[in-house]
Amino acid sequence: MHLRFDLKTSSLPEAIRERLLKLGDHRISKDGVIVIKAQEFRSQEKNRAEAIRRLEQLVASVAVPPRTRRPTKPTHGSVKRRLEQKRRHAAIKSDRRSVDD
């Protein structure tokens, strides 16, 4: 049983529709049609219900908008540790240089 759901003509909110199209799922065609294949059960009714459940699950997965990343600054301690480690590494490398007489 194949369930086809056309995103272009659906009544889904625009934000959800855009996130579904950006999802890159193999079940969504370039035309914006979701094709869900369900053949787990011998009964057509059960397969239809399973396909609808999967469609609802797919829509629910993009229903919550992703949280925007807030850029953070490195802590004072981490900056200090990084610079100290750079100084140690530079000292090791400078010791490898040949000594001029």
Backbone as a printed PyTorch tensor [residue, N CA C, xyz], in Angstrom:
tensor([[[ 0.8390, -1.1730,  0.0000],
         [ 0.0000,  0.0000,  0.0000],
         [ 0.8880,  1.2410,  0.0000]],

        [[ 0.6370,  2.1440, -0.9110],
         [ 1.3860,  3.3940, -1.0180],
         [ 0.4740,  4.5430, -0.6100]],

        [[ 0.9710,  5.3470,  0.3170],
         [ 0.2520,  6.5520,  0.7210],
         [ 0.9720,  7.7310,  0.0970]],

        [[ 0.2520,  8.5510, -0.6370],
         [ 0.8470,  9.7320, -1.2690],
         [ 0.2520, 10.9770, -0.6300]],

        [[ 1.1350, 11.9000, -0.2610],
         [ 0.7200, 13.1500,  0.3840],
         [ 1.4360, 14.2910, -0.3140]],

        [[ 0.6640, 15.1510, -0.9790],
         [ 1.2410, 16.2690, -1.7290],
         [ 1.4140, 17.4670, -0.8000]],

        [[ 2.6580, 17.8630, -0.5920],
         [ 2.9380, 18.9810,  0.3090],
         [ 2.5070, 20.3170, -0.2790]],

        [[ 2.5940, 20.4540, -1.5960],
         [ 2.2750, 21.7370, -2.2380],
         [ 0.8030, 22.1210, -2.0410]],

        [[-0.0880, 21.1340, -2.0950],
         [-1.5190, 21.4230, -1.9830],
         [-2.0680, 21.1550, -0.5930]],

        [[-1.2060, 20.8030,  0.3490],
         [-1.6870, 20.4760,  1.6960],
         [-1.9950, 21.7510,  2.4780]],

        [[-2.7200, 21.5720,  3.5730],
         [-3.0820, 22.7080,  4.4210],
         [-2.1240, 22.8570,  5.5970]],

        [[-0.9480, 22.2440,  5.4900],
         [ 0.0460, 22.3780,  6.5560],
         [ 0.5580, 23.8150,  6.6150]],

        [[ 0.9580, 24.2710,  7.7920],
         [ 1.5530, 25.6180,  7.8710],
         [ 2.8150, 25.7100,  7.0200]],

        [[ 3.0700, 26.9020,  6.5240],
         [ 4.1960, 27.1110,  5.6060],
         [ 5.5330, 26.7130,  6.2340]],

        [[ 5.7110, 26.9990,  7.5200],
         [ 6.9800, 26.6930,  8.1910],
         [ 7.2260, 25.1810,  8.2230]],

        [[ 6.2010, 24.4200,  8.5340],
         [ 6.3390, 22.9590,  8.5900],
         [ 6.5920, 22.4040,  7.1930]],

        [[ 5.8950, 22.9550,  6.2000],
         [ 6.0730, 22.5030,  4.8240],
         [ 7.5210, 22.7350,  4.3570]],

        [[ 8.0650, 23.9060,  4.6830],
         [ 9.4460, 24.2150,  4.2890],
         [10.4410, 23.2830,  4.9820]],

        [[10.2120, 23.0100,  6.2730],
         [11.1280, 22.1130,  6.9880],
         [11.0470, 20.7000,  6.4470]],

        [[ 9.8640, 20.2600,  6.0360],
         [ 9.7240, 18.9280,  5.4430],
         [10.4720, 18.8410,  4.1190]],

        [[10.3700, 19.8860,  3.2980],
         [11.0550, 19.8810,  2.0150],
         [12.5680, 19.9300,  2.1940]],

        [[13.0550, 20.6190,  3.2450],
         [14.4870, 20.7050,  3.5100],
         [15.0340, 19.4400,  4.1450]],

        [[14.1500, 18.5820,  4.6240],
         [14.5470, 17.4060,  5.3860],
         [15.4590, 16.4770,  4.5980]],

        [[15.2480, 16.3600,  3.2990],
         [16.0930, 15.4950,  2.4790],
         [15.7810, 14.0290,  2.6680]],

        [[14.5780, 13.7200,  3.0930],
         [14.1680, 12.3300,  3.2990],
         [13.9450, 11.6690,  1.9350]],

        [[14.3240, 10.4070,  1.8080],
         [14.1880,  9.7130,  0.5200],
         [12.7240,  9.4810,  0.1430]],

        [[11.8240,  9.6140,  1.0950],
         [10.3920,  9.4180,  0.8040],
         [ 9.7510, 10.6560,  0.2080]],

        [[10.4640, 11.7920,  0.2190],
         [ 9.9080, 13.0380, -0.3210],
         [10.5120, 13.2740, -1.6980]],

        [[ 9.6460, 13.3380, -2.7150],
         [10.1310, 13.5310, -4.0850],
         [10.4730, 15.0000, -4.3200]],

        [[11.0830, 15.2690, -5.4670],
         [11.4440, 16.6390, -5.8150],
         [10.2030, 17.4970, -6.0380]],

        [[ 9.1000, 16.8540, -6.3990],
         [ 7.8450, 17.5730, -6.6270],
         [ 7.1340, 17.9100, -5.3300]],

        [[ 7.6560, 17.4420, -4.1980],
         [ 7.0320, 17.7250, -2.9070],
         [ 5.9390, 16.7330, -2.5450]],

        [[ 6.0480, 15.5100, -3.0390],
         [ 5.0640, 14.4710, -2.7200],
         [ 5.7360, 13.4470, -1.8040]],

        [[ 5.1080, 13.2200, -0.6610],
         [ 5.6230, 12.2070,  0.2680],
         [ 4.9810, 10.8820, -0.1110]],

        [[ 5.8090,  9.8560, -0.3230],
         [ 5.3220,  8.5210, -0.6560],
         [ 5.7530,  7.5870,  0.4610]],

        [[ 4.7680,  7.0340,  1.1570],
         [ 5.0490,  6.1030,  2.2470],
         [ 4.5020,  4.7430,  1.8560]],

        [[ 5.3830,  3.7500,  1.8770],
         [ 5.0030,  2.3910,  1.4920],
         [ 4.8210,  1.5720,  2.7630]],

        [[ 3.6640,  0.9710,  2.9140],
         [ 3.3820,  0.1480,  4.0960],
         [ 2.8580, -1.2010,  3.6300]],

        [[ 3.5940, -2.2540,  3.9490],
         [ 3.1490, -3.6050,  3.5920],
         [ 3.5100, -4.5940,  4.6990]],

        [[ 3.4380, -4.1010,  5.9260],
         [ 3.7960, -4.9150,  7.0720],
         [ 2.7160, -5.9510,  7.4010]],

        [[ 1.4710, -5.5630,  7.2230],
         [ 0.3460, -6.4220,  7.5880],
         [-0.3110, -7.0200,  6.3440]],

        [[-1.0970, -8.0500,  6.5570],
         [-1.8330, -8.6540,  5.4430],
         [-3.1070, -7.8780,  5.1430]],

        [[-3.5630, -7.1120,  6.1100],
         [-4.7950, -6.3450,  5.9440],
         [-4.4950, -4.9680,  5.3620]],

        [[-5.2800, -4.5860,  4.3720],
         [-5.0920, -3.2740,  3.7540],
         [-5.3960, -2.1520,  4.7470]],

        [[-6.4040, -2.3710,  5.5790],
         [-6.7780, -1.3490,  6.5640],
         [-5.6480, -1.1040,  7.5590]],

        [[-5.0140, -2.1830,  8.0160],
         [-3.9080, -2.0260,  8.9610],
         [-2.7180, -1.3490,  8.3030]],

        [[-2.4590, -1.6820,  7.0390],
         [-1.3640, -1.0410,  6.3160],
         [-1.6480,  0.4440,  6.1090]],

        [[-2.8900,  0.7780,  5.8090],
         [-3.2730,  2.1780,  5.6300],
         [-3.0850,  2.9400,  6.9440]],

        [[-3.5090,  2.3440,  8.0500],
         [-3.3460,  2.9860,  9.3590],
         [-1.8670,  3.1610,  9.7030]],

        [[-1.0540,  2.1670,  9.3620],
         [ 0.3810,  2.2420,  9.6180],
         [ 1.0250,  3.3520,  8.7830]],

        [[ 0.6120,  3.4740,  7.5280],
         [ 1.1560,  4.5250,  6.6560],
         [ 0.7660,  5.9060,  7.1790]],

        [[-0.4550,  6.0620,  7.6300],
         [-0.9040,  7.3420,  8.1870],
         [-0.1420,  7.6560,  9.4700]],

        [[ 0.1110,  6.6300, 10.2950],
         [ 0.8640,  6.8240, 11.5290],
         [ 2.2830,  7.3020, 11.2170]],

        [[ 2.9020,  6.7060, 10.1860],
         [ 4.2530,  7.1140,  9.8030],
         [ 4.2750,  8.5420,  9.2600]],

        [[ 3.2330,  8.9110,  8.4980],
         [ 3.1400, 10.2770,  7.9880],
         [ 3.0080, 11.2650,  9.1410]],

        [[ 2.1580, 10.9360, 10.1080],
         [ 1.9960, 11.8030, 11.2790],
         [ 3.3100, 11.9260, 12.0440]],

        [[ 4.0400, 10.8320, 12.1400],
         [ 5.3210, 10.8330, 12.8400],
         [ 6.3340, 11.7160, 12.1030]],

        [[ 6.3290, 11.6530, 10.7760],
         [ 7.2350, 12.4690,  9.9720],
         [ 6.9230, 13.9510, 10.1420]],

        [[ 5.6420, 14.3020, 10.1180],
         [ 5.2410, 15.7030, 10.2770],
         [ 5.5550, 16.1750, 11.6980]],

        [[ 5.3310, 15.3150, 12.6920],
         [ 5.6110, 15.6940, 14.0790],
         [ 7.1030, 15.9040, 14.3160]],

        [[ 7.9420, 15.2060, 13.5530],
         [ 9.3870, 15.3500, 13.7500],
         [ 9.8960, 16.7310, 13.3580]],

        [[ 9.1840, 17.4210, 12.4760],
         [ 9.5970, 18.7720, 12.0650],
         [ 8.6560, 19.8440, 12.5960]],

        [[ 7.6590, 19.4530, 13.3950],
         [ 6.6720, 20.4190, 13.8860],
         [ 7.2980, 21.4210, 14.8480]],

        [[ 8.2550, 20.9690, 15.6600],
         [ 8.9110, 21.8670, 16.6130],
         [10.0760, 22.5440, 15.8970]],

        [[10.0890, 23.8650, 15.8360],
         [11.1820, 24.5400, 15.1280],
         [12.5050, 24.3120, 15.8500]],

        [[13.5900, 24.1780, 15.0960],
         [14.8880, 23.9580, 15.7350],
         [15.3120, 25.1960, 16.5220]],

        [[15.9790, 24.9530, 17.6430],
         [16.4390, 26.0710, 18.4610],
         [17.6070, 26.7570, 17.7670]],

        [[17.6180, 28.0900, 17.8190],
         [18.7050, 28.8330, 17.1930],
         [19.9220, 28.7960, 18.1020]],

        [[21.0850, 28.6750, 17.4970],
         [22.3190, 28.6040, 18.2670],
         [22.7180, 29.9870, 18.7140]],

        [[22.9880, 30.1110, 20.0100],
         [23.4820, 31.3760, 20.5420],
         [24.9970, 31.2800, 20.6440]],

        [[25.7230, 32.1160, 19.9190],
         [27.1800, 32.0280, 19.9750],
         [27.6840, 32.3830, 21.3720]],

        [[28.6590, 31.6250, 21.8420],
         [29.2140, 31.8590, 23.1690],
         [30.7000, 32.1840, 23.0470]],

        [[31.2210, 32.8250, 24.0740],
         [32.6400, 33.1520, 24.0950],
         [33.3580, 32.1270, 24.9520]],

        [[34.6240, 31.8340, 24.6420],
         [35.3680, 30.9040, 25.4950],
         [35.5850, 31.5090, 26.8740]],

        [[35.6470, 30.6580, 27.8870],
         [35.8440, 31.1480, 29.2510],
         [37.2580, 31.6890, 29.4190]],

        [[37.4170, 32.5030, 30.4370],
         [38.7280, 33.1050, 30.7110],
         [39.7600, 32.0140, 30.9780]],

        [[39.3840, 31.0010, 31.7250],
         [40.3010, 29.9100, 32.0410],
         [40.7120, 29.1220, 30.8150]],

        [[39.7740, 28.8760, 29.9100],
         [40.1210, 28.1010, 28.7160],
         [41.0500, 28.8920, 27.7990]],

        [[40.8660, 30.2090, 27.7290],
         [41.7620, 31.0420, 26.9250],
         [43.1670, 31.0030, 27.5240]],

        [[43.2310, 31.1140, 28.8660],
         [44.5260, 31.0730, 29.5520],
         [45.2450, 29.7450, 29.3190]],

        [[44.5180, 28.6380, 29.4430],
         [45.1030, 27.3040, 29.2280],
         [45.6070, 27.1470, 27.7910]],

        [[44.8350, 27.6360, 26.8280],
         [45.2380, 27.5140, 25.4280],
         [46.5080, 28.3040, 25.1590]],

        [[46.5790, 29.5250, 25.6730],
         [47.7650, 30.3450, 25.4370],
         [48.9880, 29.7690, 26.1390]],

        [[48.7890, 29.2190, 27.3440],
         [49.9040, 28.5930, 28.0540],
         [50.4140, 27.3720, 27.2970]],

        [[49.5000, 26.5950, 26.7560],
         [49.8770, 25.4040, 25.9870],
         [50.6210, 25.8130, 24.7120]],

        [[50.1910, 26.9280, 24.0950],
         [50.8810, 27.4230, 22.9050],
         [52.3010, 27.8710, 23.2470]],

        [[52.4530, 28.5150, 24.4160],
         [53.7890, 28.9530, 24.8360],
         [54.7020, 27.7580, 25.0640]],

        [[54.1720, 26.7150, 25.7080],
         [54.9740, 25.5080, 25.9640],
         [55.3850, 24.8560, 24.6470]],

        [[54.4570, 24.7650, 23.7060],
         [54.7330, 24.1470, 22.4090],
         [55.7730, 24.9620, 21.6400]],

        [[55.6390, 26.2960, 21.6970],
         [56.6030, 27.1650, 21.0130],
         [57.9870, 27.0110, 21.6240]],

        [[58.0470, 26.8640, 22.9440],
         [59.3400, 26.6920, 23.6120],
         [59.9900, 25.3790, 23.1830]],

        [[59.2240, 24.3210, 23.0870],
         [59.7450, 23.0280, 22.6480],
         [60.2940, 23.1360, 21.2290]],

        [[59.5580, 23.8240, 20.3680],
         [59.9890, 23.9550, 18.9750],
         [61.2260, 24.8590, 18.8610]],

        [[61.2820, 25.8960, 19.7000],
         [62.4470, 26.7890, 19.6290],
         [63.7000, 26.0900, 20.1400]],

        [[63.5450, 25.1260, 21.0640],
         [64.6950, 24.3550, 21.5410],
         [65.2540, 23.4290, 20.4610]],

        [[64.4640, 23.0950, 19.4620],
         [64.9160, 22.2140, 18.3890],
         [65.7980, 22.9350, 17.3800]],

        [[65.7270, 24.2450, 17.3850],
         [66.5240, 25.0180, 16.4090],
         [67.9960, 24.8560, 16.6660]],

        [[68.7680, 24.9780, 15.6030],
         [70.2260, 24.8470, 15.7580],
         [70.7890, 26.0690, 16.4590]],

        [[71.7920, 25.8630, 17.2480],
         [72.4000, 26.9450, 18.0150],
         [73.4970, 27.5770, 17.1740]],

        [[73.4800, 28.9070, 17.0260],
         [74.5090, 29.6220, 16.2470],
         [75.6710, 29.9550, 17.1730]],

        [[76.8990, 29.6040, 16.7390],
         [78.0880, 29.9010, 17.5280],
         [78.7780, 31.1360, 17.0640]]])
